[in-house]
Amino acid sequence: MASTLSCAASDLAPLLGGAANSTALAAFLCGRFTSISDQFSDTSYAVNNTYLLFSAYLVFAMQLGFAMLCAGSVRAKNTMNIMLTNVLDAAAGGLSYYLFGFALAFGSPSNGFVGRHFFGLKDYPSPAGDYSFFLYQWAFAIAAAGITSGSIAERTQFVAYLIYSSFLTGFVYPIVSHWFWSGDGWASPTRSDGDFLFRSGAIDFAGSGVVHMVGGIAGLWGALIEGPRIGRFDRAGRSVALRGHSASLVVLGSFLLWFGWYGFNPGSFLTIMKAYGASGNFYGQWSAIGRTAVTTTLAGCTAALTTLFSKRLLAGHWNVTDVCNGLLGGFAAITSGCSVVEPWAAIVCGFVAAWVLLGCNKLAEKCKYDDPLEAAQLHGGCGAWGLLFTGLFAKGVYVDQVYSGQGRPHGLFMGGGGRLLAAQVVQILVICGWVTVTMGPLFYGLHKLKLLRISGEDEMQGMDVTRHGGFAYAYNDEDDLSTKPPGFMMRKVEPTSASPTSNSPAV
């Protein structure tokens, strides 16, 4: 926020000369000056909150992108189911994050491991944040739940979605975000007491680890415990492609996610009216926000093109779905270091991210792991690479500006030593461990209670018909089950042969 300007009548009066009314005049001028200063301060708060609200709207719009991407990546018989789960992620996640999640994540003052205040937004807003901050963080939380839903698509019971989504957004994700984003978190680079992990803290600016790895690893455990979809691998163990039904929806969803990422990464600055150094300079946080948008763009574009030509060489064709996944892998990777790296480094990030995704997909195929949206490989694998990338390429001057320090550890390849890289490695290991010991037992418990996977018969028919009462696409009147009464239904019988000829016997 803008610093408050002050004026004291006792300091101003001697400058007005020896006039009899100089004290009254000084008091009047200081009063007007204070009023103008307060208005500037109010304007600063309003501009910053408006910026954060607009960023929250962009991040929330990513839910539409997730819905379209998921819908296009599954078979038509499961379209209604996967879109309903995306709605559920937002709705169930909204209540659980309001009741518990936000407090566990940002309920300061607290200890280094979990927040303790603001349950149900009690005593909020506070000097620590306003409602716009809650809305922004909620949009992040439901993004993590949306990632997980893609890994277990086409074979999961609806009640399992409800349970895991509430648990992830209300408990698992908030604890991780407290560790790395709260001012009290044990590994946060913004700790208020300055006691940073390895004198650096782990830099995960917009969530390569906090959001993408959490969602990806949760999806990994869900898909492993459920097992592959029927028909995904043949009896000899060879991979069989179960392609999504609409490349158009995949492309639409990818563009919507691309658009929303400009709220995800640049919006994570939270404020825009902040000068770096002396006021009146053309360079400030607004410039860093623009640089962050540029690095985000370059990483995604590079990953998309790398995937395009790599798949052409490996598979012999140009595949739009693979290119879209590569694009999103680049975005997931750059999310950690988007604010503290140079644009040229973002190109390196995107190039490596594409190969990380290709390698993870190859490994998944070898291990007979089935993830319809490649969510665990894309968000988990590329997210982990993004954290390592930040530890290698973070630029010192940018780290000092964004995290308000001087001479802080930065990227190993940029002359900053290995402290930041060590903190990044710790973050990867901690997230993997935490999500494993929480989401793994949850999915296993649901599996044992027979609440996780649908029956083989329902899976073969498709959940739109067996669980949701109809098809997502009604091409004919007969396909629209919602207009038909339950029970016995008669259908029109069409003639099976041509009309009788003149030689046919009369009846």
C-alpha positions as CSV (number, residue, x, y, z in Angstrom):
1,M,0.0,0.0,0.0
2,A,1.0,3.6,-0.4
3,S,2.8,5.1,2.5
4,T,0.9,7.7,4.6
5,L,1.9,11.3,4.2
6,S,1.8,13.4,7.4
7,C,1.7,17.1,8.3
8,A,2.0,18.8,11.7
9,A,0.8,22.4,12.2
10,S,3.6,23.1,14.7
11,D,6.2,22.4,11.9
12,L,4.4,24.4,9.3
13,A,3.5,27.5,11.3
14,P,7.1,28.9,11.6
15,L,7.3,28.8,7.8
16,L,4.3,31.1,7.4
17,G,6.0,34.1,9.0
18,G,5.0,36.0,12.1
19,A,1.4,36.6,11.1
20,A,-1.1,36.6,13.9
21,N,-3.1,33.8,12.2
22,S,-0.2,31.7,11.1
23,T,-1.0,28.9,13.6
24,A,-4.7,28.7,12.4
25,L,-3.6,28.8,8.8
26,A,-1.1,26.0,9.4
27,A,-3.7,23.9,11.1
28,F,-6.1,24.5,8.1
29,L,-3.5,23.6,5.5
30,C,-2.4,20.5,7.4
31,G,-6.0,19.4,7.7
32,R,-6.6,19.8,3.9
33,F,-3.3,18.0,3.3
34,T,-4.2,15.1,5.6
35,S,-7.6,14.8,3.8
36,I,-5.9,14.6,0.4
37,S,-3.4,12.0,1.8
38,D,-6.3,9.9,3.1
39,Q,-8.0,10.0,-0.2
40,F,-4.8,8.8,-1.9
41,S,-4.5,6.0,0.6
42,D,-8.1,5.0,0.0
43,T,-7.6,5.1,-3.7
44,S,-4.5,2.8,-3.3
45,Y,-6.6,0.3,-1.3
46,A,-9.4,0.4,-3.9
47,V,-7.1,0.0,-6.9
48,N,-5.2,-3.0,-5.3
49,N,-8.5,-4.7,-4.2
50,T,-10.0,-4.2,-7.6
51,Y,-6.9,-5.7,-9.2
52,L,-7.1,-8.7,-6.9
53,L,-10.8,-9.1,-7.5
54,F,-10.3,-9.0,-11.3
55,S,-7.5,-11.6,-10.9
56,A,-9.8,-13.8,-8.9
57,Y,-12.4,-13.6,-11.6
58,L,-9.9,-14.7,-14.2
59,V,-8.7,-17.7,-12.0
60,F,-12.3,-18.7,-11.4
61,A,-12.9,-18.6,-15.2
62,M,-10.3,-21.4,-15.4
63,Q,-13.0,-23.7,-14.0
64,L,-14.8,-23.3,-17.3
65,G,-11.6,-24.1,-19.0
66,F,-11.2,-27.2,-16.9
67,A,-14.8,-28.2,-17.6
68,M,-14.3,-27.9,-21.4
69,L,-10.9,-29.6,-21.4
70,C,-12.2,-32.5,-19.3
71,A,-15.4,-32.9,-21.4
72,G,-13.4,-33.1,-24.6
73,S,-10.9,-35.5,-23.2
74,V,-13.4,-38.2,-22.1
75,R,-15.7,-40.3,-24.3
76,A,-19.1,-38.9,-25.1
77,K,-20.9,-41.3,-22.8
78,N,-19.3,-39.7,-19.8
79,T,-19.5,-36.0,-20.7
80,M,-22.3,-35.1,-18.4
81,N,-20.6,-36.8,-15.5
82,I,-17.3,-35.0,-15.9
83,M,-18.9,-31.6,-16.3
84,L,-21.0,-32.2,-13.2
85,T,-17.9,-33.0,-11.2
86,N,-16.3,-29.7,-12.2
87,V,-19.4,-27.9,-10.9
88,L,-19.2,-29.9,-7.7
89,D,-15.5,-29.0,-7.2
90,A,-16.4,-25.3,-7.2
91,A,-19.6,-25.7,-5.0
92,A,-18.3,-28.2,-2.4
93,G,-14.9,-26.5,-2.4
94,G,-16.5,-23.1,-1.7
95,L,-18.2,-24.2,1.5
96,S,-15.3,-26.3,2.8
97,Y,-12.8,-23.5,2.1
98,Y,-15.1,-21.0,3.8
99,L,-15.6,-23.1,6.9
100,F,-12.1,-24.5,7.4
101,G,-9.7,-24.1,4.5
102,F,-9.0,-20.4,4.6
103,A,-8.4,-20.4,8.3
104,L,-6.0,-23.4,8.1
105,A,-4.1,-21.6,5.4
106,F,-4.0,-18.0,6.4
107,G,-5.4,-17.8,9.9
108,S,-2.6,-15.7,11.4
109,P,-1.2,-15.2,13.9
110,S,-0.4,-18.9,14.1
111,N,2.4,-21.4,14.1
112,G,4.5,-22.6,11.2
113,F,2.4,-25.6,10.4
114,V,-1.3,-24.6,10.5
115,G,-3.5,-21.4,10.8
116,R,-5.7,-20.9,13.8
117,H,-8.1,-18.0,13.0
118,F,-10.8,-16.9,10.6
119,F,-12.9,-20.1,10.7
120,G,-16.0,-19.3,8.8
121,L,-14.4,-15.9,8.1
122,K,-15.0,-14.9,11.7
123,D,-13.3,-11.6,12.6
124,Y,-12.5,-11.1,8.9
125,P,-11.6,-8.8,7.0
126,S,-8.6,-7.7,9.1
127,P,-5.4,-5.8,8.6
128,A,-4.1,-9.1,7.2
129,G,-6.5,-9.1,4.2
130,D,-9.9,-8.3,2.7
131,Y,-12.7,-10.4,1.2
132,S,-11.0,-10.1,-2.2
133,F,-8.0,-12.1,-0.8
134,F,-10.4,-14.9,0.4
135,L,-12.1,-15.1,-3.0
136,Y,-8.7,-15.3,-4.8
137,Q,-7.4,-18.1,-2.6
138,W,-10.7,-20.0,-3.0
139,A,-10.3,-19.9,-6.7
140,F,-6.9,-21.5,-6.3
141,A,-8.2,-24.2,-4.0
142,I,-10.8,-25.4,-6.4
143,A,-8.3,-25.4,-9.2
144,A,-6.3,-28.0,-7.3
145,A,-9.5,-30.2,-6.9
146,G,-10.3,-29.8,-10.6
147,I,-6.9,-31.2,-11.5
148,T,-7.5,-34.3,-9.4
149,S,-10.9,-35.0,-11.1
150,G,-9.2,-35.4,-14.4
151,S,-7.1,-38.3,-13.2
152,I,-10.0,-40.4,-12.0
153,A,-12.5,-39.5,-14.8
154,E,-14.8,-42.1,-16.4
155,R,-14.9,-44.6,-13.6
156,T,-15.5,-42.9,-10.3
157,Q,-18.6,-42.8,-8.2
158,F,-20.2,-39.4,-7.7
159,V,-20.1,-39.7,-3.9
160,A,-16.3,-40.1,-4.0
161,Y,-16.0,-36.8,-5.9
162,L,-18.0,-35.1,-3.2
163,I,-15.9,-36.6,-0.4
164,Y,-12.4,-36.1,-1.9
165,S,-13.2,-32.5,-3.1
166,S,-14.3,-31.3,0.3
167,F,-11.4,-33.0,2.0
168,L,-8.8,-31.6,-0.5
169,T,-10.0,-28.0,-0.4
170,G,-10.9,-28.0,3.3
171,F,-7.8,-29.6,4.7
172,V,-5.0,-31.0,2.5
173,Y,-4.5,-28.1,0.2
174,P,-4.8,-25.3,2.9
175,I,-2.1,-26.9,5.0
176,V,0.3,-26.9,2.1
177,S,-0.5,-23.3,1.2
178,H,0.1,-22.3,4.8
179,W,3.6,-23.8,4.8
180,F,4.7,-22.0,1.7
181,W,2.5,-18.9,1.3
182,S,1.5,-17.7,4.8
183,G,3.6,-15.2,6.6
184,D,3.9,-17.7,9.4
185,G,4.7,-20.8,7.3
186,W,7.8,-22.7,8.2
187,A,9.1,-22.8,4.6
188,S,7.6,-19.5,3.4
189,P,9.9,-16.9,1.8
190,T,7.8,-14.1,3.4
191,R,8.1,-15.2,7.0
192,S,7.4,-12.2,9.3
193,D,10.2,-13.2,11.7
194,G,12.8,-13.6,8.9
195,D,13.7,-17.1,9.9
196,F,13.8,-18.6,6.4
197,L,14.4,-22.2,5.5
198,F,18.1,-22.3,4.4
199,R,18.0,-18.5,4.9
200,S,15.9,-18.4,1.7
201,G,12.5,-20.0,1.9
202,A,11.0,-22.0,-0.9
203,I,9.8,-19.8,-3.8
204,D,6.6,-21.1,-5.3
205,F,5.2,-17.8,-6.4
206,A,1.8,-18.9,-7.9
207,G,1.7,-22.6,-7.1
208,S,3.7,-25.1,-9.3
209,G,3.9,-27.1,-6.1
210,V,1.1,-25.8,-3.8
211,V,-1.6,-26.1,-6.5
212,H,-0.3,-28.3,-9.4
213,M,1.7,-30.9,-7.5
214,V,-1.0,-31.2,-4.8
215,G,-3.7,-31.8,-7.4
216,G,-1.5,-34.0,-9.5
217,I,-0.3,-36.3,-6.8
218,A,-3.8,-36.6,-5.3
219,G,-5.0,-37.7,-8.7
220,L,-2.0,-40.1,-9.0
221,W,-3.1,-41.9,-5.9
222,G,-6.7,-42.0,-6.9
223,A,-6.0,-43.4,-10.3
224,L,-3.5,-46.0,-8.9
225,I,-6.0,-47.3,-6.4
226,E,-8.9,-47.4,-8.9
227,G,-6.9,-49.0,-11.6
228,P,-7.1,-48.3,-15.4
229,R,-10.4,-48.0,-17.3
230,I,-11.8,-51.1,-18.9
231,G,-10.2,-51.6,-22.3
232,R,-7.3,-49.2,-21.6
233,F,-4.8,-52.1,-21.9
234,D,-5.3,-55.3,-23.8
235,R,-4.7,-58.8,-22.4
236,A,-1.1,-58.7,-23.5
237,G,-0.6,-55.5,-21.6
238,R,-0.4,-53.3,-24.6
239,S,-1.7,-49.7,-24.5
240,V,-5.0,-49.1,-26.2
241,A,-5.9,-45.5,-26.9
242,L,-9.3,-44.4,-25.5
243,R,-9.5,-41.0,-27.1
244,G,-11.7,-38.2,-26.0
245,H,-14.7,-37.4,-28.2
246,S,-14.1,-33.7,-29.0
247,A,-10.8,-32.1,-29.9
248,S,-12.8,-28.8,-30.3
249,L,-13.7,-28.8,-26.6
250,V,-10.1,-29.6,-25.7
251,V,-8.8,-26.6,-27.7
252,L,-11.6,-24.3,-26.3
253,G,-10.7,-25.4,-22.7
254,S,-7.0,-24.9,-23.3
255,F,-7.6,-21.3,-24.6
256,L,-9.8,-20.5,-21.6
257,L,-7.1,-21.9,-19.2
258,W,-4.5,-19.8,-21.0
259,F,-6.6,-16.7,-20.5
260,G,-7.2,-17.5,-16.9
261,W,-3.5,-18.0,-16.3
262,Y,-3.0,-14.3,-16.6
263,G,-4.9,-14.0,-13.3
264,F,-3.2,-17.0,-11.8
265,N,0.4,-15.9,-12.3
266,P,0.4,-12.0,-12.5
267,G,-2.5,-11.8,-10.0
268,S,-0.4,-13.6,-7.4
269,F,1.4,-10.2,-6.7
270,L,-1.9,-9.4,-4.9
271,T,-1.2,-5.6,-5.3
272,I,-0.2,-3.5,-8.2
273,M,0.5,0.0,-6.7
274,K,3.9,-0.6,-5.2
275,A,7.1,1.2,-6.2
276,Y,10.5,-0.5,-6.3
277,G,12.9,2.1,-4.9
278,A,12.2,5.8,-5.1
279,S,8.6,6.9,-6.0
280,G,8.0,8.5,-9.3
281,N,10.0,5.9,-11.2
282,F,8.5,4.2,-14.3
283,Y,9.6,0.8,-13.0
284,G,7.6,-0.8,-10.2
285,Q,5.5,-3.7,-9.3
286,W,3.3,-2.9,-12.3
287,S,6.3,-3.7,-14.5
288,A,7.0,-6.9,-12.7
289,I,3.4,-7.9,-13.3
290,G,3.9,-7.3,-17.0
291,R,7.1,-9.4,-17.0
292,T,5.3,-12.2,-15.2
293,A,2.7,-12.3,-18.0
294,V,5.5,-12.4,-20.6
295,T,7.3,-15.3,-18.9
296,T,4.1,-17.2,-18.6
297,T,3.3,-16.7,-22.2
298,L,6.7,-17.7,-23.5
299,A,6.9,-20.9,-21.4
300,G,3.5,-22.1,-22.6
301,C,4.2,-21.3,-26.3
302,T,7.6,-23.0,-26.2
303,A,6.2,-26.1,-24.6
304,A,3.4,-26.3,-27.1
305,L,5.8,-26.0,-30.1
306,T,8.3,-28.5,-28.6
307,T,5.5,-31.0,-28.1
308,L,4.2,-30.4,-31.6
309,F,7.4,-31.3,-33.3
310,S,8.4,-34.0,-30.8
311,K,5.2,-35.9,-31.3
312,R,5.6,-35.5,-35.1
313,L,9.0,-37.1,-34.9
314,L,7.9,-39.8,-32.4
315,A,4.4,-40.6,-33.7
316,G,4.4,-39.4,-37.3
317,H,1.5,-37.0,-37.0
318,W,0.4,-33.5,-35.7
319,N,-1.8,-34.0,-32.7
320,V,-3.8,-31.0,-31.4
321,T,-4.6,-32.7,-28.1
322,D,-1.0,-33.4,-27.3
323,V,-0.1,-29.8,-28.2
324,C,-2.7,-28.5,-25.8
325,N,-1.4,-30.7,-23.0
326,G,2.2,-29.5,-23.8
327,L,1.0,-25.9,-23.6
328,L,-0.6,-26.5,-20.2
329,G,2.5,-28.3,-19.0
330,G,4.6,-25.2,-19.8
331,F,2.2,-23.1,-17.8
332,A,2.3,-25.4,-14.8
333,A,6.1,-25.4,-14.8
334,I,6.6,-21.6,-15.1
335,T,4.0,-20.9,-12.3
336,S,6.6,-21.2,-9.6
337,G,9.2,-18.8,-10.9
338,C,7.3,-16.6,-13.3
339,S,7.9,-13.5,-11.3
340,V,11.7,-13.9,-10.6
341,V,13.1,-15.2,-14.0
342,E,14.1,-13.5,-17.2
343,P,11.9,-14.1,-20.3
344,W,14.7,-16.1,-22.0
345,A,14.8,-18.4,-19.0
346,A,11.0,-19.0,-19.5
347,I,11.8,-20.5,-22.9
348,V,14.2,-23.0,-21.3
349,C,11.5,-23.8,-18.7
350,G,8.9,-24.5,-21.4
351,F,11.3,-26.6,-23.6
352,V,12.2,-28.9,-20.7
353,A,8.6,-29.1,-19.4
354,A,7.5,-30.5,-22.8
355,W,10.0,-33.3,-22.5
356,V,9.2,-33.9,-18.8
357,L,5.5,-34.4,-19.9
358,L,6.5,-36.8,-22.7
359,G,8.7,-38.8,-20.4
360,C,6.1,-39.0,-17.7
361,N,3.5,-40.2,-20.2
362,K,5.9,-42.9,-21.4
363,L,6.6,-44.0,-17.9
364,A,2.8,-44.1,-17.2
365,E,2.3,-46.3,-20.2
366,K,5.0,-48.7,-19.1
367,C,3.5,-48.9,-15.6
368,K,0.0,-49.4,-17.0
369,Y,-1.1,-46.3,-15.3
370,D,-4.3,-44.7,-16.7
371,D,-5.0,-41.0,-16.4
372,P,-7.5,-39.8,-19.0
373,L,-6.3,-36.2,-18.9
374,E,-2.6,-36.8,-18.1
375,A,-3.2,-34.7,-15.0
376,A,-0.7,-36.4,-12.7
377,Q,2.0,-36.3,-15.4
378,L,1.2,-32.8,-16.5
379,H,0.6,-31.0,-13.1
380,G,2.7,-33.3,-10.9
381,G,5.6,-33.8,-13.2
382,C,5.8,-30.4,-14.8
383,G,5.0,-28.8,-11.4
384,A,8.0,-30.5,-9.8
385,W,10.3,-29.4,-12.7
386,G,9.0,-25.8,-12.2
387,L,10.2,-25.8,-8.6
388,L,13.6,-27.0,-9.6
389,F,13.8,-24.5,-12.5
390,T,13.2,-21.7,-10.0
391,G,16.0,-22.9,-7.9
392,L,18.3,-22.8,-10.9
393,F,17.2,-19.6,-12.8
394,A,15.8,-17.1,-10.3
395,K,17.4,-13.8,-10.8
396,G,18.8,-12.1,-7.6
397,V,17.5,-8.6,-8.3
398,Y,14.0,-9.9,-9.0
399,V,13.9,-12.0,-5.9
400,D,14.9,-9.0,-3.8
401,Q,12.2,-6.8,-5.4
402,V,9.4,-9.4,-5.2
403,Y,10.2,-10.6,-1.7
404,S,11.4,-7.3,-0.3
405,G,14.9,-8.3,0.7
406,Q,18.5,-7.5,0.0
407,G,21.1,-10.1,-1.2
408,R,18.7,-13.1,-0.8
409,P,19.7,-16.5,-2.1
410,H,18.6,-17.0,-5.7
411,G,19.2,-19.3,-8.7
412,L,22.2,-21.6,-8.8
413,F,22.9,-20.9,-12.4
414,M,22.5,-17.1,-11.8
415,G,25.3,-17.1,-9.2
416,G,23.0,-17.3,-6.1
417,G,24.4,-20.5,-4.6
418,G,22.5,-23.7,-3.8
419,R,20.3,-22.6,-0.8
420,L,17.2,-21.8,-2.9
421,L,17.6,-25.0,-4.8
422,A,17.8,-26.9,-1.6
423,A,14.6,-25.3,-0.3
424,Q,12.9,-26.2,-3.6
425,V,13.9,-29.8,-3.3
426,V,12.5,-29.9,0.3
427,Q,9.2,-28.5,-1.0
428,I,8.9,-31.2,-3.6
429,L,9.6,-34.0,-1.0
430,V,7.3,-32.5,1.6
431,I,4.3,-32.1,-0.8
432,C,4.8,-35.6,-2.1
433,G,4.8,-37.0,1.4
434,W,1.9,-34.9,2.8
435,V,-0.4,-35.6,-0.1
436,T,0.5,-39.3,0.0
437,V,-0.3,-39.7,3.7
438,T,-3.6,-37.9,3.4
439,M,-5.2,-38.5,0.0
440,G,-3.7,-42.1,-0.3
441,P,-5.6,-43.4,2.7
442,L,-8.7,-41.5,1.8
443,F,-8.9,-43.1,-1.7
444,Y,-8.0,-46.5,-0.2
445,G,-10.7,-46.2,2.4
446,L,-13.3,-45.3,-0.3
447,H,-12.1,-48.3,-2.3
448,K,-12.5,-50.7,0.6
449,L,-16.0,-49.3,1.3
450,K,-16.9,-49.7,-2.3
451,L,-17.6,-46.0,-2.7
452,L,-14.8,-45.3,-5.2
453,R,-15.2,-47.1,-8.5
454,I,-18.4,-47.8,-10.4
455,S,-19.4,-51.2,-11.6
456,G,-18.0,-52.7,-14.8
457,E,-21.5,-52.7,-16.3
458,D,-22.0,-49.0,-15.6
459,E,-18.6,-48.2,-16.9
460,M,-19.2,-50.0,-20.2
461,Q,-22.6,-48.2,-20.7
462,G,-21.3,-44.8,-19.6
463,M,-22.2,-42.9,-16.5
464,D,-24.4,-40.3,-18.4
465,V,-27.0,-43.0,-18.8
466,T,-26.5,-45.1,-15.7
467,R,-25.9,-42.3,-13.2
468,H,-27.3,-39.1,-14.6
469,G,-30.4,-40.0,-16.5
470,G,-29.5,-39.2,-20.1
471,F,-26.9,-38.2,-22.6
472,A,-25.0,-35.0,-22.8
473,Y,-25.8,-34.9,-26.5
474,A,-29.4,-35.8,-27.7
475,Y,-29.1,-36.3,-31.4
476,N,-32.5,-37.9,-31.7
477,D,-35.7,-37.8,-29.6
478,E,-35.0,-41.4,-28.5
479,D,-31.7,-40.2,-26.9
480,D,-33.4,-37.7,-24.7
481,L,-34.3,-39.9,-21.7
482,S,-35.4,-36.9,-19.6
483,T,-38.6,-36.6,-21.5
484,K,-39.6,-40.2,-21.1
485,P,-41.6,-41.6,-18.2
486,P,-40.0,-44.3,-16.1
487,G,-40.9,-47.9,-16.6
488,F,-42.1,-49.7,-19.8
489,M,-41.7,-47.6,-22.9
490,M,-42.9,-48.4,-26.5
491,R,-40.9,-47.4,-29.5
492,K,-42.1,-46.9,-33.1
493,V,-41.4,-49.9,-35.3
494,E,-40.2,-49.0,-38.8
495,P,-40.9,-51.4,-41.7
496,T,-38.0,-53.7,-42.4
497,S,-38.7,-54.2,-46.1
498,A,-40.0,-52.3,-49.1
499,S,-43.7,-51.6,-49.5
500,P,-45.8,-54.6,-51.0
501,T,-45.8,-55.0,-54.7
502,S,-48.8,-55.7,-56.9
503,N,-48.0,-59.4,-56.8
504,S,-48.1,-59.6,-53.0
505,P,-51.1,-61.4,-51.7
506,A,-53.9,-59.4,-50.1
507,V,-54.4,-59.7,-46.3
